Structures are given as structure tokens and as C-alpha cells.
Amino acid sequence: MDLLNETLKRVGPLNEEFAVTAQKHLDNLTKPPSSLGRLEEFARRLVTITENKSPLLDKKVIFTLAGDHGITAEGVSAYPKEVTPQMVFNFLRGGAGINVLGRHAGAEVVVIDIGVDYDFGDVKGLVNMKVINGTRNFAREAAMTRQEAMRCIETGISLANSYAGKGYKIFGTGEMGIGNTTPSSAIASVLTGRPVAEVTGKGTGISDDSLKNKIKVIEQGIKLNKPDAGDPLDVLAKVGGTEIGGIAGIILGAAANKIPVVIDGFISTAGALIAYCLEPKTREYMFAAHNSVEIGHNAMLEKMGLRPILELDLRLGEGTGAALAMLLIDAGLKIYKEMATFGEAGVSSEIIN
């Protein structure tokens, strides 16, 4: 609790003087004002978040957190939970979607076991920060204790602090965990106030009948556990997941360290929503990578007032959308730093404007 409270106190508002300075520079580049649209927004936000008039994105990292979910016992996923450790090994071999796109974006991919129900032993490349061996079945009991949920968040904060200390300039969030769209839908329903059916999708591709069961299971779990929408930690503990809590902690830690963080899809955004409800100022440090095909994703983005960068019908997770969005964020920064000003190019700003 001490680490969480200390981190929350460190999350400050953005210094808008840096935004003004960045906008003046953008408006002095050889183009009509705002003609590069959101690329200019990305650059301005990077300057403001980092409080650096010439920021760098030379060290990027995407955290892919893995955890299992007891709720899979209710038949809510198309795949068994054994797929979670199998995919972790795939990440470590460099063969997954996030590995490919991480390399493309120039981002290191760090794989963390925060709650997989599997003993990996000493596996090269895997960061072992296991809090529990998977959550419990929240259709029957709380997914975690409050202490376990707190440990998940503080694990994420510790990761953020560690990589901030290593000089990483931008974070991305990703995850892996069979069944994790179910707790994400539960979190979305409780914290947005929308009915479960409005925020629950097919996840890995379940049938229509299985979707009906999934909605019923989530409604049952919420009714049983009565998560308090005014207490994000209570929501995480009762219907959440270890990787969701870890992502919330990474976002809180990023904001406390003035580091921009790119949130991936539906599950990452559930973690972002937990972080936002704990400290609304974290919103200013987040970039929403994309709007996935999961119907509850947009509801959470709207709740936080975040506009997604991409619309690509993605639903893989792992941090893949974050990797793609980093490419565009980087492009915005390159425009800001490398494009000539009117004076440098000998171009009249009156003619262009």
C-alpha cells in the first residue's frame, strides 16, 4: 500500500507551458498549421509529458504480462488455460505477433509471469514476478484478495520504476491470459455503469451460445461479489486479473515518472481504467493505441476521454496494437525534430499560411 500511495502522490498534472512551446515550434514548420493532424498532437504530447523540448524515443519497451483466470472453468473461452504457458514459451522464442511487431517498432518485448498457473522454473528471458497461480473463479468467489490485487498493482509500479531507471523513454502494455476478456468485461461494466451485454464480446471467437453463457457468468459474478465501483481496488480484486492489475500499476508508474505509455487493446484498457479510477491524471500520460473489435473497448476509452490512434479491427492483444501505434508516435516526433522551419528553409510563412 505504501508504494501505491507514494506513486499516486507523484502523479502530477501536465505543465501546459511545454505544450505551448511545442505548438509554437510545430506552427513554425514548413507546412500549414495543423496540416499533419494527429502527428502534431503526438509530438506536442510527448514534449509536454516528458517536460523536454527535444525528447527522445531511443529506448522503447512493451511489457507483456501473463496470467491465468479461474473463470475459464465456466466455459467462457474457446481455448483451455494450458494455452497461456504455451504462448509464453512462444513469446520467449520470438515467434509471436508481438515479437514481430515489437521488432518492427524497435521496441524491446519484456515477458512477465505475474499469475500463470504453471511452474516455468528458471526460463531464460522470462521475468518471474508471480503473485498467484491464476485467479479464482469469480462466478463462485472473489478472483483475488484485496492484498493480492494490491500486489499486482505494485508489481506493475515496480516494473515501471525499474525501466524508468534504465532510461526507457516510452512504455507499451500487453498481456496474455486465456479467459481474460471475461474479467475485462466485468471491469468495464462495473466502472462504466453499462450493462454486461453492452461490453461483452466473443473474445477468442466463441459461439453465439457461448457468448450468452459468458454474459450470464459475468452477471452472476458481479451479483455475487458486489464490486464497489467507487473503489477500483475492490473491483480489481473481486472480478479482475493479475495481468490487468499489473498493467494498471505500469500506467501509474509511467505517469509518476513522466513517461508516456501506449495502452494496447481491450484487456490493457481495463487495466488503464483501473489506473484512471485510482488517479484520473494518469489519462494525460496515456496514448490509446487502437479501438479493438471487442465491443466493450470503446466504452472504456470513452469513459477516460481517450481517442484511439488506429482502427484496424485488431483483437490479438499481447501489445501488438501498442507496437503499431509507437511507429506513428515516433513519426510525429520525427516531424517535430527533423522538419525544417520557415526560416531554415527560406520559405515565406505568409504564403503557406
ChimeraX attribute file (.defattr): number of C-alpha atoms within 10 A of each C-alpha:
attribute: neighborCount
match mode: 1-to-1
recipient: residues
	/A:1	11
	/A:2	8
	/A:3	16
	/A:4	20
	/A:5	10
	/A:6	11
	/A:7	21
	/A:8	19
	/A:9	11
	/A:10	15
	/A:11	20
	/A:12	15
	/A:13	13
	/A:14	19
	/A:15	13
	/A:16	14
	/A:17	11
	/A:18	20
	/A:19	21
	/A:20	14
	/A:21	14
	/A:22	24
	/A:23	20
	/A:24	13
	/A:25	15
	/A:26	24
	/A:27	19
	/A:28	17
	/A:29	22
	/A:30	20
	/A:31	18
	/A:32	15
	/A:33	16
	/A:34	13
	/A:35	10
	/A:36	13
	/A:37	10
	/A:38	14
	/A:39	21
	/A:40	23
	/A:41	18
	/A:42	20
	/A:43	25
	/A:44	24
	/A:45	26
	/A:46	30
	/A:47	25
	/A:48	25
	/A:49	23
	/A:50	22
	/A:51	18
	/A:52	12
	/A:53	16
	/A:54	13
	/A:55	17
	/A:56	18
	/A:57	16
	/A:58	12
	/A:59	15
	/A:60	21
	/A:61	21
	/A:62	29
	/A:63	24
	/A:64	27
	/A:65	30
	/A:66	30
	/A:67	32
	/A:68	30
	/A:69	28
	/A:70	22
	/A:71	28
	/A:72	22
	/A:73	14
	/A:74	17
	/A:75	16
	/A:76	28
	/A:77	24
	/A:78	16
	/A:79	15
	/A:80	13
	/A:81	22
	/A:82	14
	/A:83	14
	/A:84	22
	/A:85	22
	/A:86	10
	/A:87	18
	/A:88	24
	/A:89	18
	/A:90	14
	/A:91	23
	/A:92	17
	/A:93	12
	/A:94	15
	/A:95	12
	/A:96	17
	/A:97	15
	/A:98	26
	/A:99	24
	/A:100	15
	/A:101	19
	/A:102	26
	/A:103	13
	/A:104	13
	/A:105	19
	/A:106	16
	/A:107	25
	/A:108	18
	/A:109	27
	/A:110	18
	/A:111	23
	/A:112	25
	/A:113	28
	/A:114	29
	/A:115	25
	/A:116	30
	/A:117	21
	/A:118	15
	/A:119	11
	/A:120	14
	/A:121	8
	/A:122	9
	/A:123	11
	/A:124	9
	/A:125	14
	/A:126	17
	/A:127	14
	/A:128	16
	/A:129	17
	/A:130	20
	/A:131	21
	/A:132	20
	/A:133	18
	/A:134	25
	/A:135	27
	/A:136	23
	/A:137	19
	/A:138	26
	/A:139	24
	/A:140	15
	/A:141	15
	/A:142	24
	/A:143	28
	/A:144	24
	/A:145	16
	/A:146	16
	/A:147	11
	/A:148	18
	/A:149	27
	/A:150	23
	/A:151	24
	/A:152	30
	/A:153	30
	/A:154	26
	/A:155	27
	/A:156	29
	/A:157	25
	/A:158	18
	/A:159	20
	/A:160	26
	/A:161	18
	/A:162	13
	/A:163	18
	/A:164	18
	/A:165	10
	/A:166	10
	/A:167	11
	/A:168	19
	/A:169	21
	/A:170	24
	/A:171	27
	/A:172	33
	/A:173	36
	/A:174	32
	/A:175	28
	/A:176	27
	/A:177	28
	/A:178	27
	/A:179	27
	/A:180	28
	/A:181	25
	/A:182	28
	/A:183	26
	/A:184	28
	/A:185	32
	/A:186	30
	/A:187	33
	/A:188	31
	/A:189	24
	/A:190	21
	/A:191	23
	/A:192	19
	/A:193	12
	/A:194	14
	/A:195	15
	/A:196	22
	/A:197	18
	/A:198	14
	/A:199	23
	/A:200	25
	/A:201	23
	/A:202	20
	/A:203	22
	/A:204	16
	/A:205	13
	/A:206	17
	/A:207	13
	/A:208	11
	/A:209	8
	/A:210	17
	/A:211	20
	/A:212	16
	/A:213	15
	/A:214	27
	/A:215	22
	/A:216	15
	/A:217	22
	/A:218	27
	/A:219	17
	/A:220	15
	/A:221	24
	/A:222	22
	/A:223	11
	/A:224	15
	/A:225	19
	/A:226	15
	/A:227	23
	/A:228	15
	/A:229	16
	/A:230	12
	/A:231	13
	/A:232	20
	/A:233	23
	/A:234	21
	/A:235	27
	/A:236	33
	/A:237	25
	/A:238	31
	/A:239	30
	/A:240	31
	/A:241	35
	/A:242	38
	/A:243	35
	/A:244	36
	/A:245	31
	/A:246	36
	/A:247	36
	/A:248	32
	/A:249	29
	/A:250	30
	/A:251	34
	/A:252	35
	/A:253	33
	/A:254	29
	/A:255	29
	/A:256	21
	/A:257	20
	/A:258	23
	/A:259	23
	/A:260	24
	/A:261	30
	/A:262	29
	/A:263	30
	/A:264	33
	/A:265	30
	/A:266	31
	/A:267	33
	/A:268	32
	/A:269	29
	/A:270	31
	/A:271	29
	/A:272	32
	/A:273	29
	/A:274	29
	/A:275	27
	/A:276	22
	/A:277	20
	/A:278	18
	/A:279	17
	/A:280	14
	/A:281	18
	/A:282	29
	/A:283	21
	/A:284	20
	/A:285	25
	/A:286	24
	/A:287	23
	/A:288	23
	/A:289	30
	/A:290	28
	/A:291	26
	/A:292	22
	/A:293	19
	/A:294	21
	/A:295	18
	/A:296	29
	/A:297	24
	/A:298	22
	/A:299	20
	/A:300	23
	/A:301	22
	/A:302	12
	/A:303	15
	/A:304	20
	/A:305	11
	/A:306	16
	/A:307	14
	/A:308	19
	/A:309	21
	/A:310	17
	/A:311	12
	/A:312	11
	/A:313	11
	/A:314	17
	/A:315	20
	/A:316	20
	/A:317	22
	/A:318	30
	/A:319	29
	/A:320	28
	/A:321	31
	/A:322	31
	/A:323	33
	/A:324	21
	/A:325	23
	/A:326	27
	/A:327	16
	/A:328	18
	/A:329	23
	/A:330	19
	/A:331	16
	/A:332	22
	/A:333	24
	/A:334	15
	/A:335	16
	/A:336	25
	/A:337	17
	/A:338	9
	/A:339	16
	/A:340	16
	/A:341	18
	/A:342	17
	/A:343	12
	/A:344	10
	/A:345	11
	/A:346	10
	/A:347	15
	/A:348	11
	/A:349	16
	/A:350	8
	/A:351	7
	/A:352	11
	/A:353	10
